[in-house]
Amino acid sequence: MTESLLRTVRASYDAIAADYAALFDDEPCRPLDRALLAAFAELVRDSGAGPVADLGCGPGRVTAHLHSLGVEVFGVDLSPRMVALARAGYPHLRFVEGRLDSLGVADGSLGGVVSWYSIIHTPPERLPAVLAEFHRVLVPGGHLLLAFQVGDEPLRLREAFGRAVELDFLRWRPDRVAEALERARFSVTARTLRQPDGTERVPQACLLARRSGAGKPPEAAAAAHHGDVSTRK
């Protein structure tokens, strides 16, 4: 993502953070979502490989849910207001500001990464850079859980909760995301596709993947060569 787009997304979420947190006060609420998060948590606990980063954590409810499942976890979000709400709501957990493709943690330091609807503002041409960063921070064999909306046309939002925003919610085809994961040296171990529920407009997908062994995916090698790991959420 360009710096301009990053600033736009950050400002939009800062503007609606409190209303967003109130609206999704019961998340994660859907039974299948809870089952997927529980399976991910069990895999990470059994591996004993390190902490989990909840990327695009928003007000922190998925982070807190993973913590309740016995996972050592911290949250990362682009929006300072979201991070502030998460810290206020869950003061026993750690939340930091950050961008998806430059997480500021050491290579191979995480046992798991959760990207729970956090690639929705990543332009398709920048997805490889984001997945390369996920690969970098995970230990070999570390687990990744990706959730996203399914479709081809983005949802363009210019007003939310009575406030002006500029947010394009990108939708993805599961096969396309799976192919991108494989190119980034992940092995997809499970995928789910469920129909819209409640206020949802389109189907929802989750992919569970594992980081393959040593070496960097092509996108990471190219970024290192040029000294640039540019776009983040």
N, C-alpha and C positions, 0 to 999 in steps of 0.2 A: 504494500500500500504506500502511496505517496504521503509525504508529510502533510500536505493539504487535506487529504482524505482522513488521515489520522486525527487531525485537529477537528474536523467536522464530526466524526464519529464520537470523539471524546466529549465535545461540547454538547452534542445531542443527548448523550447518556447522562452527563452532569445535570442537564436541565430537567430531566424526567426521573432522576434516580429515586426520589422519595415515593413518587406515585407508582413507579415500576415495582419497587419493593413491596408496597402495600398490595398491589394487584396480585403478585405471585407469592403471597405470604404462605400458601400451603404447598409450595413446591419442595421437593419432588413428590407429587401426589399420585401419579398414575401407577397402578400395580406393576405393569411391565417395566416401567422406568426404574422402580425400586428393585425389581428382580435383577435387572442388568447391572445396576450399581452394586448390588450385593454380590453378584458373581465376580465383578471386577475387584471388589474389595477382598474377597476370599483369595483370588489369584495373587494379588499383591501381598497379602499377609503371609500366604504359604511360601512365597518366594523369599521373603525376608530381605529384599534387595534394596530397600531404601524408601524415602518418603514419596508422596504423591503431590503433584502440582495440579490444582483445579484451575484451569485457564479460562479466562472470561467469567470469573466467579460471580460477578454482579454483587448482590447484597449478601452472598455467602451461604445460601441455604444448602446447596449441594455439598459445599465444603463441610459444613456442619454435619450433614447426613453421613458423609464418608467417615468423619471422625467418630460418629456414634457407632459405626460398624467396625471400629477398632483399627482404623487406618491413620498413620501419621501423615497429615495433610496440611498444605497451606494454599491460600487462594491468591490469584493474580488477576488484576483487571486494569484496563486502560483508563477507566474513569476514576479520578480522585474522589468524586462524591460517592460512587459505588463502594470504593475501598473504605471510606469513612463510615458508611452505613454498616458494612460488614464488620468492621472493627468494633463499632458500638453494639451491634447485635450479638456478636460472638467474641467477647474480649479475651477468651482463653485460647483463641486461634490466631494464627499469623496471616495477615493479608498485606500485599504489596502492590504497588503500581507496576505495570509492565506491559510489554507488547509481545505478540505471539511468536515472532521470529527472532527475538533476541532476549532471552529470558534471564540473562545475568546469573546463571548458575553453572557450575563446573560440568565438564563433559562426563557423562556416565554417572551422574550423581543422584538420579531419580529412579525409583522402582516402578513408578507409574505416572501417566499423564491422562487427565480427563479433559476433553475438549467438548463440553456440553453446550452445543449450539453456539460455539465461539468462532467458527469459521464462516459465519453467515455474512460477514462484511469483508471477507478476503476475496479480492478479484481472482478469477480462475488462473490467470497467468502467474500469480504469486503464491498459489497453494503449494507448489513444490518447495519453495523457500521455507514455508511454515512447517511442512512435514520434515524437512531436513533438520530444522531446529528441534523438533520433537525427537527425532532419531539421535541427535547429538547429546541431548540431556539424559536420555534413558540409558540404563545399564543394558548390556546384551541380554536379551530375553525379557526386558522390561515390557510392561503392558500399556496399551493405549486404548482408550475408549472415546470414540467420536460419535456425537449425535448431531443430526441436521435434518432440515426439512427437505422433502423430495419434490422435485419438479424442474422445469426448464426456465420459467419466467420469474424474474425477481419481483418482490413486493417493494414498491417505492413508497415510503412514508414521509410525508412532509408536515404532519401535525400529529401530536400525541398528547393526551391528557391536557388539551387546551394550550399546548405550547408548540412553537415552531421547531421542527427538527429536520434533519436531512439524513435519512437512513435508508439504504437499499439492502433489503434482506435477500441474500442470494440463496437459491435452492440448488440442490445437487442430485444427480442420479447415483445410486449406490455403486453401480458398476464402474462409473468414472472415478469415484473416490477410491474404490478398491484398487483400481489400476494405478492411481497416483501413489497409494500406499506401497504397492509392490515395487514401483520404481524407486521409492524412497527407502527400500530395503526393510519393509515390514512384511510380516506374514499375517494375512487376515485369517483369524481363527473362528469367527462367528459373525453373523449379520442378522439383523431383524428389520422387518418392515411392518409397520402397523398403520391402520386407517385413522383418519382424523377423529379426535375425541373432544367433545365439548366445543370450545371456541376455536379449535384448530381448523385451518382451511385446507390443508394438504396432508398427504401421508408423511409419516415420520420414520426416519431410519437411524439405526445404530450399527457401527462396525467396531468389533473388538479385534485388536491386532497385537502382535508381538514384534519387538525390535529384533532384527536378525543380527548376526555376529559382527565382527570387527569391520572397520572401513567406513568411509563416508559415502552417502548417496551422491549422485552426480551434482545435484544443485548445491549441496554443501561444499563440495570440492571446488566448484566454480566460484562460489562466494569467497572462499578462503583465498583463491588465487588472485581475485581482484580486490581483496581487503575490504569487502563490503558484505554485510549481512543486513540488508536494508529494511525491507518492509515488515511491519509488525501489525498486530490487530489495532 
